[in-house]
Amino acid sequence: MTHESPNTSLPPSRRPASIGLAALHAATLLVSLLAVVWALGVFSLIAALVGAVAVLTLIALRLPRRDGTPLVRAPGLLLVIGEIVLFGASAVAAWALWPTPVAVGVVGLVTADTVFRLRAWIRLVDGDRGRLGRIGARTAMAAIAMAVLAGALSPWYWSPAAGAALCARPTVQQGADDVWPDARPLTQRDSRREDSAMLDAAEEFEGNAGFGTAAWWVPLWGGVATGNSTSVAMVDVDGIGVYDADDGRVRWTLESGIDGAFGRRGDDGQRSIHGDRVHALGETLLVHLSPDRGRGALPKDALLAFDMETGERLWCAVGFTSLQVDPDTHDRIAVFDGSWNLLNPDDGRTVATLDIDQTSLAHVAPEESRMGLFSAAYWPTERAVLGGGRIVLTRGPAIAVYDSAVGSPIHDATLPAPAPSTRELDEEDGHAVYNVILDEAATVVEVDSHDSRSSRNYQGTELIAFDPSGEELWHRTAPEPGADWSLALGDYGLSGVVQVVDGVFAKSDRAFHISDGSDAWEPEYRIGLPSGSRHVVRDGFLYGHAYKGGRVVAVDARNGDIAAGPLKADEIEQGADVFLSHTGLPSGNLFTQSVANRPAETVMFGLPSPAD
């Protein structure tokens, strides 16, 4: 018979379940260590090392002796809180830095380990405490766990996957309502209650070569609008009204379901509407829903496509932050969701992802992001312009040009600095691409020197043109020192697709032939020509406004002749605080005035007759 000494100690038995839980906990600790160190490495190597030491110390405190007691004794509550904070920090770090599927996997691993660790945590916080001590320790553990859980799961609210919830928010209604009433002809208005100088001037206008006569009016503000040859979409703070371009009948309306989806309304009732959220692209209306995410949030945008005539929802894409649309490029749109992608507007599917790693852009350090850690990677460090069958990305002085049909690279280059001008340039000065013109015949790039990105040297601006294959066509240097004009096309950022008409592109004080960069004509006076989706080139005319007097005008692209628009703010409302806006559309010209002392008014002028 075998007798055991009473002092003999046998090692604890290991059941398969306990081995599995130990492996789960070890895997969770290792993944948490990797995620936290990876995130801290974004800030500095020292922060990553400090984080690694802290996590390894926590792991060391949990190492057991052979008898199962901790290798290093520490307060149980401290260990529990340390593990909870570590698990929460790893989940947040995974959301911030890793793709969504990986982040979901990390959160799942942490959640599973937490469930199985609860009993161990309770034993650790209880110890030899009395009743009140146990209640206090458990309460502290539960409160910290809930706070960490909220922080760990909140990135899901910001994540691209959460954007899918936005797709169901907008609602479409057929026909007019109290917010979007049907329009009426100017002859059908109450002479006492609906009398205004603007409506009188619109009714009296007989049309000219650039503007047709007034077709209809509606008592609302339509200062931000888009449209095609048959429909006009007007944008308000929370919704959109789509009107028939011919008779002003409301086709359908959209309620976004999001407060301030397209702008905001001030305390005084004045509206501020984003000009880049709604785009007409052929027979499709693109609606960009972008809730206010805050500086530290991940993207949660949605892009919805609707049939312009019926309001039928065609598709919805989510998870991007930037959108590029060219009203003349009906087969592609560009979005940024960590990289630039080309989408098919017919179904919203990704056609191609643009690769910048093998281009000149990769050799230019991006500007420091002003966004938070969790969102910096989701905002582009390149600027994009779409048009003419190509898409151009710029970063500093570098450009990369791609075929917009398939996303294949065509050419790239780092452009030389402009020649020194009369301004003294410091050694720290640099140069960059500020604007791009795209046409089927050429890509024209505006290059300028700068003290900083917000202080450019307009007088030294140069234009460089490339043909569609990437060969340089021409290079136009700045005018002689002392000239009262420059080649600058816009301001500090890409101003959109500067329109080209019959081989001519224009700026405020002159126009150029895109084939060789030579002067085409100079207008009688300086003209402001807006670009992008709110500007339409129609029948050889460019639409803008005169800097002198502010009247909306149409400029004949063939010779620079100017046709005056029907309305001028200081003529229609003498002494009133009035704002008059204009949008050129394929179906005509939309004018809106907002007056401080009465409701806004919008008038649609049709196309000019051929006889004009």
Sequence and secondary structure as in RCSB ss.txt:
>XXXX:A:sequence
MTHESPNTSLPPSRRPASIGLAALHAATLLVSLLAVVWALGVFSLIAALVGAVAVLTLIALRLPRRDGTPLVRAP
GLLLVIGEIVLFGASAVAAWALWPTPVAVGVVGLVTADTVFRLRAWIRLVDGDRGRLGRIGARTAMAAIAMAVLA
GALSPWYWSPAAGAALCARPTVQQGADDVWPDARPLTQRDSRREDSAMLDAAEEFEGNAGFGTAAWWVPLWGGVA
TGNSTSVAMVDVDGIGVYDADDGRVRWTLESGIDGAFGRRGDDGQRSIHGDRVHALGETLLVHLSPDRGRGALPK
DALLAFDMETGERLWCAVGFTSLQVDPDTHDRIAVFDGSWNLLNPDDGRTVATLDIDQTSLAHVAPEESRMGLFS
AAYWPTERAVLGGGRIVLTRGPAIAVYDSAVGSPIHDATLPAPAPSTRELDEEDGHAVYNVILDEAATVVEVDSH
DSRSSRNYQGTELIAFDPSGEELWHRTAPEPGADWSLALGDYGLSGVVQVVDGVFAKSDRAFHISDGSDAWEPEY
RIGLPSGSRHVVRDGFLYGHAYKGGRVVAVDARNGDIAAGPLKADEIEQGADVFLSHTGLPSGNLFTQSVANRPA
ETVMFGLPSPAD
>XXXX:A:secstr
     TT        HHHHHHHHHHHHHHHHHHHHHHHHHHHH HHHHHHHHHHHHHHHHHT B TTSSBSS   
HHHHHHHHHHHHHHHHHHHHHHS HHHHHHHHHHHHHHHHHHHHHHHHHHHTT  HHHHHHHHHHHHHHHHHHHH
HHHHHHHHSGGGGGGGGGS EEEES  SSS   B TTSS TTTS  HHHHHHHH    SS   EEEEESS   SE
EE SSEEEEE SSEEEEEETTT  EEEEEE SSTTSSEEE TTS EEE TTSEEEETTEEEEEE     TT    
 EEEEEETTT  EEEEEES SEEE  TT  S EEEESSSEEEE TTT  EEEE   TTSGGGGS      S TTT
GGGS SSEEEEETTEEEEEETTEEEEEETTT  EEEEEE       SS   TT EEEEEEEEE SS EEEEEEEE
EETTEE GGG EEEEE TTS EEEEE    TT S     SSSS      EETTEEE SS EEETTT  EEE  SS
 EE   STT   BTTEEEEEETTT  EEEEETTT  EEE S  HHHHSTTS EEEEEEEETTEEEEEEEETTEEE
EEEEE    TT 
